[in-house]
Amino acid sequence: MKNTPFSKKLPDQKTVRTVLDIGEMAAMARKEQGLGQADVAGLNNCGVRFIVDLEKGKPTIRAQMLLDTLDLLGLEIIVKKKGLNK
């Protein structure tokens, strides 16, 4: 695992409009934890290519693998009606 400083702070929550929004948050969470893409791939039993594609916002990534990766990184997706507060 890498211990590199990372300047962007992961927000507590963010409205997601694109897969790239999710990928950026996943990359921030990974870096905050000092993990490399290969580390996450190994822990998640997937290829590094999937992690790269996720972080770049590839729109055709597998949904369940996405959810598994977010869970591994300590993130979750909550679906709610627009305009409703928590």
PDB file as gemmi writes it, atoms N, CA and C in Angstrom:
CRYST1    1.000    1.000    1.000  90.00  90.00  90.00 P 1                      
ATOM      1  N   MET A   1       0.826  -1.178   0.000  1.00  0.00           N  
ATOM      2  CA  MET A   1       0.000   0.000   0.000  1.00  0.00           C  
ATOM      3  C   MET A   1       0.872   1.243   0.000  1.00  0.00           C  
ATOM      4  N   LYS A   2       0.390   2.266  -0.674  1.00  0.00           N  
ATOM      5  CA  LYS A   2       1.142   3.498  -0.784  1.00  0.00           C  
ATOM      6  C   LYS A   2       0.663   4.490   0.278  1.00  0.00           C  
ATOM      7  N   ASN A   3       1.564   5.264   0.796  1.00  0.00           N  
ATOM      8  CA  ASN A   3       1.221   6.341   1.699  1.00  0.00           C  
ATOM      9  C   ASN A   3       1.614   7.649   1.048  1.00  0.00           C  
ATOM     10  N   THR A   4       0.778   8.160   0.178  1.00  0.00           N  
ATOM     11  CA  THR A   4       1.077   9.399  -0.513  1.00  0.00           C  
ATOM     12  C   THR A   4       0.068  10.453  -0.096  1.00  0.00           C  
ATOM     13  N   PRO A   5       0.508  11.699   0.079  1.00  0.00           N  
ATOM     14  CA  PRO A   5      -0.435  12.756   0.433  1.00  0.00           C  
ATOM     15  C   PRO A   5      -1.372  13.035  -0.735  1.00  0.00           C  
ATOM     16  N   PHE A   6      -2.594  13.354  -0.424  1.00  0.00           N  
ATOM     17  CA  PHE A   6      -3.586  13.620  -1.457  1.00  0.00           C  
ATOM     18  C   PHE A   6      -4.313  14.898  -1.095  1.00  0.00           C  
ATOM     19  N   SER A   7      -4.343  15.852  -1.990  1.00  0.00           N  
ATOM     20  CA  SER A   7      -4.840  17.184  -1.665  1.00  0.00           C  
ATOM     21  C   SER A   7      -6.365  17.290  -1.648  1.00  0.00           C  
ATOM     22  N   LYS A   8      -7.062  16.562  -2.491  1.00  0.00           N  
ATOM     23  CA  LYS A   8      -8.526  16.663  -2.525  1.00  0.00           C  
ATOM     24  C   LYS A   8      -9.140  15.865  -1.390  1.00  0.00           C  
ATOM     25  N   LYS A   9     -10.064  16.495  -0.661  1.00  0.00           N  
ATOM     26  CA  LYS A   9     -10.738  15.816   0.444  1.00  0.00           C  
ATOM     27  C   LYS A   9     -12.059  15.237  -0.065  1.00  0.00           C  
ATOM     28  N   LEU A  10     -12.308  13.998   0.296  1.00  0.00           N  
ATOM     29  CA  LEU A  10     -13.536  13.323  -0.086  1.00  0.00           C  
ATOM     30  C   LEU A  10     -14.712  13.979   0.620  1.00  0.00           C  
ATOM     31  N   PRO A  11     -15.724  14.455  -0.120  1.00  0.00           N  
ATOM     32  CA  PRO A  11     -16.876  15.069   0.535  1.00  0.00           C  
ATOM     33  C   PRO A  11     -17.711  14.024   1.278  1.00  0.00           C  
ATOM     34  N   ASP A  12     -18.435  14.458   2.318  1.00  0.00           N  
ATOM     35  CA  ASP A  12     -19.304  13.544   3.053  1.00  0.00           C  
ATOM     36  C   ASP A  12     -20.424  13.017   2.166  1.00  0.00           C  
ATOM     37  N   GLN A  13     -20.906  13.860   1.267  1.00  0.00           N  
ATOM     38  CA  GLN A  13     -21.914  13.408   0.303  1.00  0.00           C  
ATOM     39  C   GLN A  13     -21.825  14.273  -0.941  1.00  0.00           C  
ATOM     40  N   LYS A  14     -22.339  13.732  -2.040  1.00  0.00           N  
ATOM     41  CA  LYS A  14     -22.290  14.433  -3.312  1.00  0.00           C  
ATOM     42  C   LYS A  14     -23.443  13.952  -4.179  1.00  0.00           C  
ATOM     43  N   THR A  15     -24.091  14.861  -4.848  1.00  0.00           N  
ATOM     44  CA  THR A  15     -25.108  14.480  -5.815  1.00  0.00           C  
ATOM     45  C   THR A  15     -24.398  13.967  -7.060  1.00  0.00           C  
ATOM     46  N   VAL A  16     -24.765  12.766  -7.463  1.00  0.00           N  
ATOM     47  CA  VAL A  16     -24.109  12.101  -8.593  1.00  0.00           C  
ATOM     48  C   VAL A  16     -24.969  12.256  -9.833  1.00  0.00           C  
ATOM     49  N   ARG A  17     -24.363  12.739 -10.891  1.00  0.00           N  
ATOM     50  CA  ARG A  17     -25.067  12.893 -12.170  1.00  0.00           C  
ATOM     51  C   ARG A  17     -24.481  12.009 -13.265  1.00  0.00           C  
ATOM     52  N   THR A  18     -23.238  11.579 -13.078  1.00  0.00           N  
ATOM     53  CA  THR A  18     -22.573  10.757 -14.093  1.00  0.00           C  
ATOM     54  C   THR A  18     -21.751   9.661 -13.420  1.00  0.00           C  
ATOM     55  N   VAL A  19     -21.354   8.684 -14.202  1.00  0.00           N  
ATOM     56  CA  VAL A  19     -20.473   7.632 -13.698  1.00  0.00           C  
ATOM     57  C   VAL A  19     -19.127   8.243 -13.328  1.00  0.00           C  
ATOM     58  N   LEU A  20     -18.717   9.301 -14.014  1.00  0.00           N  
ATOM     59  CA  LEU A  20     -17.466   9.967 -13.685  1.00  0.00           C  
ATOM     60  C   LEU A  20     -17.519  10.540 -12.269  1.00  0.00           C  
ATOM     61  N   ASP A  21     -18.674  11.071 -11.848  1.00  0.00           N  
ATOM     62  CA  ASP A  21     -18.818  11.569 -10.465  1.00  0.00           C  
ATOM     63  C   ASP A  21     -18.516  10.449  -9.468  1.00  0.00           C  
ATOM     64  N   ILE A  22     -19.045   9.267  -9.740  1.00  0.00           N  
ATOM     65  CA  ILE A  22     -18.806   8.120  -8.860  1.00  0.00           C  
ATOM     66  C   ILE A  22     -17.330   7.727  -8.909  1.00  0.00           C  
ATOM     67  N   GLY A  23     -16.776   7.694 -10.099  1.00  0.00           N  
ATOM     68  CA  GLY A  23     -15.372   7.323 -10.262  1.00  0.00           C  
ATOM     69  C   GLY A  23     -14.432   8.264  -9.537  1.00  0.00           C  
ATOM     70  N   GLU A  24     -14.732   9.556  -9.587  1.00  0.00           N  
ATOM     71  CA  GLU A  24     -13.890  10.531  -8.893  1.00  0.00           C  
ATOM     72  C   GLU A  24     -13.946  10.320  -7.384  1.00  0.00           C  
ATOM     73  N   MET A  25     -15.131  10.046  -6.866  1.00  0.00           N  
ATOM     74  CA  MET A  25     -15.256   9.807  -5.426  1.00  0.00           C  
ATOM     75  C   MET A  25     -14.543   8.515  -5.026  1.00  0.00           C  
ATOM     76  N   ALA A  26     -14.655   7.488  -5.870  1.00  0.00           N  
ATOM     77  CA  ALA A  26     -13.966   6.230  -5.587  1.00  0.00           C  
ATOM     78  C   ALA A  26     -12.458   6.447  -5.574  1.00  0.00           C  
ATOM     79  N   ALA A  27     -11.953   7.221  -6.523  1.00  0.00           N  
ATOM     80  CA  ALA A  27     -10.509   7.496  -6.579  1.00  0.00           C  
ATOM     81  C   ALA A  27     -10.066   8.275  -5.343  1.00  0.00           C  
ATOM     82  N   MET A  28     -10.856   9.257  -4.916  1.00  0.00           N  
ATOM     83  CA  MET A  28     -10.509  10.027  -3.717  1.00  0.00           C  
ATOM     84  C   MET A  28     -10.479   9.134  -2.481  1.00  0.00           C  
ATOM     85  N   ALA A  29     -11.490   8.260  -2.355  1.00  0.00           N  
ATOM     86  CA  ALA A  29     -11.548   7.349  -1.202  1.00  0.00           C  
ATOM     87  C   ALA A  29     -10.350   6.402  -1.215  1.00  0.00           C  
ATOM     88  N   ARG A  30     -10.019   5.886  -2.378  1.00  0.00           N  
ATOM     89  CA  ARG A  30      -8.878   4.970  -2.512  1.00  0.00           C  
ATOM     90  C   ARG A  30      -7.595   5.662  -2.098  1.00  0.00           C  
ATOM     91  N   LYS A  31      -7.379   6.869  -2.587  1.00  0.00           N  
ATOM     92  CA  LYS A  31      -6.152   7.607  -2.290  1.00  0.00           C  
ATOM     93  C   LYS A  31      -6.085   8.016  -0.819  1.00  0.00           C  
ATOM     94  N   GLU A  32      -7.230   8.416  -0.239  1.00  0.00           N  
ATOM     95  CA  GLU A  32      -7.258   8.765   1.184  1.00  0.00           C  
ATOM     96  C   GLU A  32      -6.836   7.583   2.052  1.00  0.00           C  
ATOM     97  N   GLN A  33      -7.135   6.377   1.573  1.00  0.00           N  
ATOM     98  CA  GLN A  33      -6.792   5.168   2.324  1.00  0.00           C  
ATOM     99  C   GLN A  33      -5.388   4.663   2.004  1.00  0.00           C  
ATOM    100  N   GLY A  34      -4.698   5.378   1.132  1.00  0.00           N  
ATOM    101  CA  GLY A  34      -3.331   4.998   0.784  1.00  0.00           C  
ATOM    102  C   GLY A  34      -3.245   3.752  -0.070  1.00  0.00           C  
ATOM    103  N   LEU A  35      -4.301   3.469  -0.829  1.00  0.00           N  
ATOM    104  CA  LEU A  35      -4.344   2.275  -1.669  1.00  0.00           C  
ATOM    105  C   LEU A  35      -4.058   2.624  -3.125  1.00  0.00           C  
ATOM    106  N   GLY A  36      -3.367   1.742  -3.806  1.00  0.00           N  
ATOM    107  CA  GLY A  36      -3.180   1.866  -5.242  1.00  0.00           C  
ATOM    108  C   GLY A  36      -4.315   1.161  -5.971  1.00  0.00           C  
ATOM    109  N   GLN A  37      -4.422   1.393  -7.251  1.00  0.00           N  
ATOM    110  CA  GLN A  37      -5.463   0.730  -8.039  1.00  0.00           C  
ATOM    111  C   GLN A  37      -5.296  -0.784  -7.987  1.00  0.00           C  
ATOM    112  N   ALA A  38      -4.076  -1.265  -8.017  1.00  0.00           N  
ATOM    113  CA  ALA A  38      -3.833  -2.710  -7.951  1.00  0.00           C  
ATOM    114  C   ALA A  38      -4.248  -3.273  -6.591  1.00  0.00           C  
ATOM    115  N   ASP A  39      -4.073  -2.492  -5.522  1.00  0.00           N  
ATOM    116  CA  ASP A  39      -4.494  -2.926  -4.192  1.00  0.00           C  
ATOM    117  C   ASP A  39      -6.006  -3.157  -4.165  1.00  0.00           C  
ATOM    118  N   VAL A  40      -6.752  -2.188  -4.672  1.00  0.00           N  
ATOM    119  CA  VAL A  40      -8.216  -2.296  -4.674  1.00  0.00           C  
ATOM    120  C   VAL A  40      -8.662  -3.450  -5.555  1.00  0.00           C  
ATOM    121  N   ALA A  41      -8.036  -3.591  -6.707  1.00  0.00           N  
ATOM    122  CA  ALA A  41      -8.386  -4.698  -7.606  1.00  0.00           C  
ATOM    123  C   ALA A  41      -8.166  -6.035  -6.912  1.00  0.00           C  
ATOM    124  N   GLY A  42      -7.048  -6.183  -6.223  1.00  0.00           N  
ATOM    125  CA  GLY A  42      -6.762  -7.439  -5.526  1.00  0.00           C  
ATOM    126  C   GLY A  42      -7.751  -7.717  -4.407  1.00  0.00           C  
ATOM    127  N   LEU A  43      -8.065  -6.694  -3.619  1.00  0.00           N  
ATOM    128  CA  LEU A  43      -9.021  -6.858  -2.522  1.00  0.00           C  
ATOM    129  C   LEU A  43     -10.435  -7.133  -3.026  1.00  0.00           C  
ATOM    130  N   ASN A  44     -10.743  -6.599  -4.219  1.00  0.00           N  
ATOM    131  CA  ASN A  44     -12.082  -6.717  -4.783  1.00  0.00           C  
ATOM    132  C   ASN A  44     -12.208  -7.889  -5.755  1.00  0.00           C  
ATOM    133  N   ASN A  45     -11.114  -8.610  -5.950  1.00  0.00           N  
ATOM    134  CA  ASN A  45     -11.113  -9.757  -6.863  1.00  0.00           C  
ATOM    135  C   ASN A  45     -11.567  -9.368  -8.271  1.00  0.00           C  
ATOM    136  N   CYS A  46     -10.997  -8.283  -8.760  1.00  0.00           N  
ATOM    137  CA  CYS A  46     -11.289  -7.850 -10.123  1.00  0.00           C  
ATOM    138  C   CYS A  46      -9.985  -7.399 -10.759  1.00  0.00           C  
ATOM    139  N   GLY A  47     -10.027  -7.055 -11.996  1.00  0.00           N  
ATOM    140  CA  GLY A  47      -8.824  -6.607 -12.683  1.00  0.00           C  
ATOM    141  C   GLY A  47      -8.555  -5.128 -12.450  1.00  0.00           C  
ATOM    142  N   VAL A  48      -7.287  -4.750 -12.582  1.00  0.00           N  
ATOM    143  CA  VAL A  48      -6.916  -3.343 -12.459  1.00  0.00           C  
ATOM    144  C   VAL A  48      -7.636  -2.526 -13.527  1.00  0.00           C  
ATOM    145  N   ARG A  49      -7.853  -3.110 -14.688  1.00  0.00           N  
ATOM    146  CA  ARG A  49      -8.549  -2.409 -15.777  1.00  0.00           C  
ATOM    147  C   ARG A  49      -9.930  -1.920 -15.328  1.00  0.00           C  
ATOM    148  N   PHE A  50     -10.638  -2.735 -14.521  1.00  0.00           N  
ATOM    149  CA  PHE A  50     -11.950  -2.317 -14.029  1.00  0.00           C  
ATOM    150  C   PHE A  50     -11.823  -1.068 -13.157  1.00  0.00           C  
ATOM    151  N   ILE A  51     -10.837  -1.042 -12.267  1.00  0.00           N  
ATOM    152  CA  ILE A  51     -10.644   0.097 -11.371  1.00  0.00           C  
ATOM    153  C   ILE A  51     -10.300   1.345 -12.179  1.00  0.00           C  
ATOM    154  N   VAL A  52      -9.438   1.196 -13.165  1.00  0.00           N  
ATOM    155  CA  VAL A  52      -9.076   2.311 -14.044  1.00  0.00           C  
ATOM    156  C   VAL A  52     -10.323   2.827 -14.764  1.00  0.00           C  
ATOM    157  N   ASP A  53     -11.118   1.908 -15.333  1.00  0.00           N  
ATOM    158  CA  ASP A  53     -12.332   2.304 -16.053  1.00  0.00           C  
ATOM    159  C   ASP A  53     -13.331   2.994 -15.123  1.00  0.00           C  
ATOM    160  N   LEU A  54     -13.491   2.484 -13.921  1.00  0.00           N  
ATOM    161  CA  LEU A  54     -14.390   3.090 -12.946  1.00  0.00           C  
ATOM    162  C   LEU A  54     -13.961   4.522 -12.645  1.00  0.00           C  
ATOM    163  N   GLU A  55     -12.688   4.696 -12.338  1.00  0.00           N  
ATOM    164  CA  GLU A  55     -12.190   6.020 -11.960  1.00  0.00           C  
ATOM    165  C   GLU A  55     -12.222   7.010 -13.119  1.00  0.00           C  
ATOM    166  N   LYS A  56     -12.183   6.509 -14.352  1.00  0.00           N  
ATOM    167  CA  LYS A  56     -12.265   7.379 -15.526  1.00  0.00           C  
ATOM    168  C   LYS A  56     -13.709   7.639 -15.958  1.00  0.00           C  
ATOM    169  N   GLY A  57     -14.670   6.983 -15.299  1.00  0.00           N  
ATOM    170  CA  GLY A  57     -16.076   7.225 -15.613  1.00  0.00           C  
ATOM    171  C   GLY A  57     -16.608   6.480 -16.815  1.00  0.00           C  
ATOM    172  N   LYS A  58     -16.035   5.330 -17.125  1.00  0.00           N  
ATOM    173  CA  LYS A  58     -16.528   4.544 -18.258  1.00  0.00           C  
ATOM    174  C   LYS A  58     -17.985   4.166 -17.993  1.00  0.00           C  
ATOM    175  N   PRO A  59     -18.895   4.523 -18.895  1.00  0.00           N  
ATOM    176  CA  PRO A  59     -20.326   4.332 -18.638  1.00  0.00           C  
ATOM    177  C   PRO A  59     -20.823   2.893 -18.730  1.00  0.00           C  
ATOM    178  N   THR A  60     -20.002   1.975 -19.192  1.00  0.00           N  
ATOM    179  CA  THR A  60     -20.479   0.603 -19.384  1.00  0.00           C  
ATOM    180  C   THR A  60     -19.917  -0.378 -18.360  1.00  0.00           C  
ATOM    181  N   ILE A  61     -19.429   0.116 -17.220  1.00  0.00           N  
ATOM    182  CA  ILE A  61     -18.892  -0.806 -16.221  1.00  0.00           C  
ATOM    183  C   ILE A  61     -20.019  -1.615 -15.583  1.00  0.00           C  
ATOM    184  N   ARG A  62     -19.673  -2.760 -15.029  1.00  0.00           N  
ATOM    185  CA  ARG A  62     -20.655  -3.652 -14.415  1.00  0.00           C  
ATOM    186  C   ARG A  62     -21.156  -3.066 -13.100  1.00  0.00           C  
ATOM    187  N   ALA A  63     -22.479  -2.987 -12.979  1.00  0.00           N  
ATOM    188  CA  ALA A  63     -23.107  -2.347 -11.821  1.00  0.00           C  
ATOM    189  C   ALA A  63     -22.756  -3.054 -10.511  1.00  0.00           C  
ATOM    190  N   GLN A  64     -22.827  -4.371 -10.462  1.00  0.00           N  
ATOM    191  CA  GLN A  64     -22.567  -5.069  -9.210  1.00  0.00           C  
ATOM    192  C   GLN A  64     -21.102  -4.921  -8.799  1.00  0.00           C  
ATOM    193  N   MET A  65     -20.209  -4.961  -9.763  1.00  0.00           N  
ATOM    194  CA  MET A  65     -18.791  -4.763  -9.455  1.00  0.00           C  
ATOM    195  C   MET A  65     -18.566  -3.343  -8.941  1.00  0.00           C  
ATOM    196  N   LEU A  66     -19.275  -2.370  -9.509  1.00  0.00           N  
ATOM    197  CA  LEU A  66     -19.209  -0.993  -9.024  1.00  0.00           C  
ATOM    198  C   LEU A  66     -19.647  -0.924  -7.564  1.00  0.00           C  
ATOM    199  N   LEU A  67     -20.793  -1.521  -7.258  1.00  0.00           N  
ATOM    200  CA  LEU A  67     -21.306  -1.500  -5.886  1.00  0.00           C  
ATOM    201  C   LEU A  67     -20.362  -2.211  -4.923  1.00  0.00           C  
ATOM    202  N   ASP A  68     -19.794  -3.327  -5.354  1.00  0.00           N  
ATOM    203  CA  ASP A  68     -18.832  -4.059  -4.515  1.00  0.00           C  
ATOM    204  C   ASP A  68     -17.597  -3.207  -4.233  1.00  0.00           C  
ATOM    205  N   THR A  69     -17.130  -2.499  -5.252  1.00  0.00           N  
ATOM    206  CA  THR A  69     -15.942  -1.658  -5.092  1.00  0.00           C  
ATOM    207  C   THR A  69     -16.216  -0.495  -4.147  1.00  0.00           C  
ATOM    208  N   LEU A  70     -17.370   0.143  -4.314  1.00  0.00           N  
ATOM    209  CA  LEU A  70     -17.728   1.245  -3.418  1.00  0.00           C  
ATOM    210  C   LEU A  70     -17.818   0.762  -1.979  1.00  0.00           C  
ATOM    211  N   ASP A  71     -18.417  -0.400  -1.776  1.00  0.00           N  
ATOM    212  CA  ASP A  71     -18.525  -0.973  -0.433  1.00  0.00           C  
ATOM    213  C   ASP A  71     -17.137  -1.209   0.159  1.00  0.00           C  
ATOM    214  N   LEU A  72     -16.257  -1.757  -0.629  1.00  0.00           N  
ATOM    215  CA  LEU A  72     -14.886  -2.010  -0.193  1.00  0.00           C  
ATOM    216  C   LEU A  72     -14.194  -0.716   0.239  1.00  0.00           C  
ATOM    217  N   LEU A  73     -14.507   0.377  -0.456  1.00  0.00           N  
ATOM    218  CA  LEU A  73     -13.887   1.668  -0.162  1.00  0.00           C  
ATOM    219  C   LEU A  73     -14.628   2.447   0.932  1.00  0.00           C  
ATOM    220  N   GLY A  74     -15.697   1.853   1.468  1.00  0.00           N  
ATOM    221  CA  GLY A  74     -16.444   2.519   2.531  1.00  0.00           C  
ATOM    222  C   GLY A  74     -17.431   3.553   2.024  1.00  0.00           C  
ATOM    223  N   LEU A  75     -17.866   3.395   0.780  1.00  0.00           N  
ATOM    224  CA  LEU A  75     -18.836   4.309   0.178  1.00  0.00           C  
ATOM    225  C   LEU A  75     -20.134   3.560  -0.083  1.00  0.00           C  
ATOM    226  N   GLU A  76     -21.226   4.310  -0.208  1.00  0.00           N  
ATOM    227  CA  GLU A  76     -22.512   3.695  -0.540  1.00  0.00           C  
ATOM    228  C   GLU A  76     -23.313   4.635  -1.425  1.00  0.00           C  
ATOM    229  N   ILE A  77     -24.239   4.075  -2.156  1.00  0.00           N  
ATOM    230  CA  ILE A  77     -25.153   4.849  -2.989  1.00  0.00           C  
ATOM    231  C   ILE A  77     -26.520   4.807  -2.332  1.00  0.00           C  
ATOM    232  N   ILE A  78     -27.120   5.976  -2.171  1.00  0.00           N  
ATOM    233  CA  ILE A  78     -28.476   6.074  -1.629  1.00  0.00           C  
ATOM    234  C   ILE A  78     -29.347   6.709  -2.707  1.00  0.00           C  
ATOM    235  N   VAL A  79     -30.426   6.047  -3.069  1.00  0.00           N  
ATOM    236  CA  VAL A  79     -31.329   6.565  -4.083  1.00  0.00           C  
ATOM    237  C   VAL A  79     -32.542   7.168  -3.382  1.00  0.00           C  
ATOM    238  N   LYS A  80     -32.865   8.417  -3.743  1.00  0.00           N  
ATOM    239  CA  LYS A  80     -34.008   9.092  -3.131  1.00  0.00           C  
ATOM    240  C   LYS A  80     -34.668   9.976  -4.172  1.00  0.00           C  
ATOM    241  N   LYS A  81     -35.870  10.425  -3.900  1.00  0.00           N  
ATOM    242  CA  LYS A  81     -36.546  11.350  -4.788  1.00  0.00           C  
ATOM    243  C   LYS A  81     -35.785  12.660  -4.804  1.00  0.00           C  
ATOM    244  N   LYS A  82     -35.714  13.293  -5.958  1.00  0.00           N  
ATOM    245  CA  LYS A  82     -35.043  14.580  -6.088  1.00  0.00           C  
ATOM    246  C   LYS A  82     -35.691  15.618  -5.185  1.00  0.00           C  
ATOM    247  N   GLY A  83     -34.863  16.473  -4.644  1.00  0.00           N  
ATOM    248  CA  GLY A  83     -35.360  17.576  -3.838  1.00  0.00           C  
ATOM    249  C   GLY A  83     -35.625  17.253  -2.384  1.00  0.00           C  
ATOM    250  N   LEU A  84     -35.606  15.987  -2.020  1.00  0.00           N  
ATOM    251  CA  LEU A  84     -35.840  15.618  -0.627  1.00  0.00           C  
ATOM    252  C   LEU A  84     -34.531  15.723   0.148  1.00  0.00           C  
ATOM    253  N   ASN A  85     -34.607  16.289   1.324  1.00  0.00           N  
ATOM    254  CA  ASN A  85     -33.437  16.306   2.194  1.00  0.00           C  
ATOM    255  C   ASN A  85     -33.262  14.936   2.783  1.00  0.00           C  
ATOM    256  N   LYS A  86     -32.056  14.672   3.271  1.00  0.00           N  
ATOM    257  CA  LYS A  86     -31.758  13.386   3.898  1.00  0.00           C  
ATOM    258  C   LYS A  86     -32.964  12.868   4.576  1.00  0.00           C  
TER     259      LYS A  86                                                      
END                                                                             
